[in-house]
Each structure stands twice: as C-alpha cells, then as structure tokens.
Amino acid sequence: MSTLANIVIAIVALLHVYFLVLEMFLWDKPLGLKTFKQTLEKATDSKVLAANQGLYNGFLAVGLFWGLSLGAAGLSIEVFFLSCVIVAGLYGAATVGKKILFVQAVPAAVGLILLLA
C-alpha cells in the first residue's frame, strides 16, 4: 500500500469529518447556510435530517480511519468504505448537484485507484 494512497484516504476521511461538522453542527449557522445555499427557514426545517446525514458521513470517516490504522490488513475495509463514499457521491451528484461528484466521489475514486494499483 503506497504512502500516496494512505494520504488520499486520510484526506477523504478528513473531508467526511468536515461534512459531519457542517451537517450536524453548522447546518443552520452562516457557514452551513452559505455552503448549502439555504435560507434559515429551510435549514431549520431540515436540521434533523441534516444531522442524520452528518452522522452517516462520520461513520464513513471512522471506517476509513479504521482501515488506515490496520495497515496492510485494512485493505478490504478501505476498499469497502471508499466504495461506499463513491456510491454516496454518485447518488448525491445525481440527486442534489454535480459538485458533489468532485468533492466526494472523485477523491474517493482516486484513493481507491491508488490503493489497488
């Protein structure tokens, strides 16, 4: 497993920690409103759903960190969680906005390619 793959996987995991913070704690705050282009009213109405979504992003991050912590023995865990991130990114790009493809799916796909190369 290459150092570059580990770095990319760590970046993907850190991005998902950031998504967790945005969705669970900053959803109805100025940064969350700006990031997700929402009004305070819409954000307030969807706050519980966003927190749930943030929690799932946290699970993805923890899974990637878990795989990294195991070294070579974590390969299958990293493949699984990177695949989950890619699927989530593709779904988000198809249903919410194409930006999600580049923020979520592409970095995970790069990590997966590097991991399996």
C-alpha positions as CSV (number, residue, x, y, z in Angstrom):
1,M,0.0,0.0,0.0
2,S,1.5,3.3,-1.1
3,T,2.1,6.3,1.1
4,L,0.2,8.4,-1.5
5,A,-2.9,6.1,-1.2
6,N,-2.8,6.5,2.5
7,I,-2.6,10.3,2.2
8,V,-5.5,10.4,-0.2
9,I,-7.6,8.1,2.0
10,A,-6.8,10.2,5.1
11,I,-7.9,13.3,3.1
12,V,-11.2,11.6,2.2
13,A,-11.7,10.7,5.8
14,L,-11.0,14.2,7.0
15,L,-13.4,15.6,4.3
16,H,-16.1,13.4,5.8
17,V,-15.3,14.7,9.3
18,Y,-15.8,18.2,7.9
19,F,-19.1,17.1,6.3
20,L,-20.2,15.8,9.7
21,V,-19.4,19.1,11.4
22,L,-21.2,21.1,8.6
23,E,-24.3,18.9,8.6
24,M,-24.6,18.2,12.4
25,F,-23.5,21.4,14.0
26,L,-23.3,24.2,11.3
27,W,-26.3,23.4,9.2
28,D,-28.3,26.5,10.3
29,K,-25.3,28.7,11.0
30,P,-23.8,31.2,8.5
31,L,-21.2,28.8,7.1
32,G,-23.8,26.0,6.7
33,L,-26.3,28.3,5.1
34,K,-23.7,29.6,2.6
35,T,-22.3,26.1,1.9
36,F,-25.6,24.5,1.2
37,K,-27.2,27.7,-0.3
38,Q,-30.2,27.6,2.1
39,T,-32.4,30.0,3.9
40,L,-32.5,29.9,7.6
41,E,-36.1,28.7,7.4
42,K,-35.3,25.8,5.1
43,A,-32.3,24.9,7.3
44,T,-34.3,24.9,10.4
45,D,-36.9,22.7,8.9
46,S,-34.4,20.2,7.7
47,K,-31.9,20.3,10.6
48,V,-32.7,16.9,12.0
49,L,-32.4,15.2,8.6
50,A,-29.0,17.0,8.0
51,A,-27.8,15.8,11.4
52,N,-28.6,12.3,10.5
53,Q,-26.8,12.7,7.1
54,G,-23.8,14.1,9.0
55,L,-23.8,11.1,11.3
56,Y,-23.5,8.8,8.3
57,N,-20.6,10.8,7.0
58,G,-19.0,10.4,10.3
59,F,-19.4,6.6,10.0
60,L,-17.6,6.7,6.6
61,A,-14.7,8.7,8.1
62,V,-14.4,6.3,11.1
63,G,-14.4,3.3,8.7
64,L,-11.6,4.9,6.6
65,F,-9.5,5.8,9.7
66,W,-10.1,2.2,11.0
67,G,-8.8,0.7,7.7
68,L,-5.8,3.0,7.7
69,S,-5.0,2.1,11.3
70,L,-4.7,-1.6,10.4
71,G,-2.0,-1.0,7.7
72,A,-2.0,-3.7,5.0
73,A,-4.5,-5.7,7.0
74,G,-7.1,-2.9,6.5
75,L,-7.2,-3.2,2.7
76,S,-10.6,-4.7,2.4
77,I,-12.0,-2.2,4.9
78,E,-10.6,0.7,3.0
79,V,-12.0,-0.7,-0.3
80,F,-15.4,-1.1,1.3
81,F,-15.6,2.4,2.8
82,L,-14.1,4.1,-0.3
83,S,-16.7,2.3,-2.4
84,C,-19.4,3.5,-0.1
85,V,-18.1,7.1,-0.4
86,I,-18.1,6.7,-4.2
87,V,-21.7,5.4,-4.3
88,A,-22.8,8.2,-1.9
89,G,-21.1,10.8,-4.1
90,L,-22.6,9.5,-7.3
91,Y,-26.1,9.5,-5.8
92,G,-25.6,13.0,-4.4
93,A,-24.3,14.2,-7.8
94,A,-27.4,12.7,-9.5
95,T,-29.9,14.0,-7.0
96,V,-28.5,17.1,-5.4
97,G,-25.8,18.7,-7.6
98,K,-22.8,17.8,-9.8
99,K,-20.4,19.5,-7.4
100,I,-20.8,16.5,-5.0
101,L,-19.2,14.3,-7.7
102,F,-16.0,16.3,-7.5
103,V,-16.0,16.9,-3.7
104,Q,-16.9,13.4,-2.6
105,A,-16.8,10.7,-5.3
106,V,-13.7,11.7,-7.3
107,P,-11.3,11.9,-4.3
108,A,-12.6,8.5,-3.1
109,A,-12.2,7.1,-6.6
110,V,-8.6,8.4,-6.8
111,G,-7.9,6.8,-3.3
112,L,-9.4,3.5,-4.5
113,I,-7.3,3.5,-7.7
114,L,-4.1,4.3,-5.8
115,L,-5.0,1.7,-3.2
116,L,-5.5,-1.1,-5.7
117,A,-2.6,0.0,-8.1
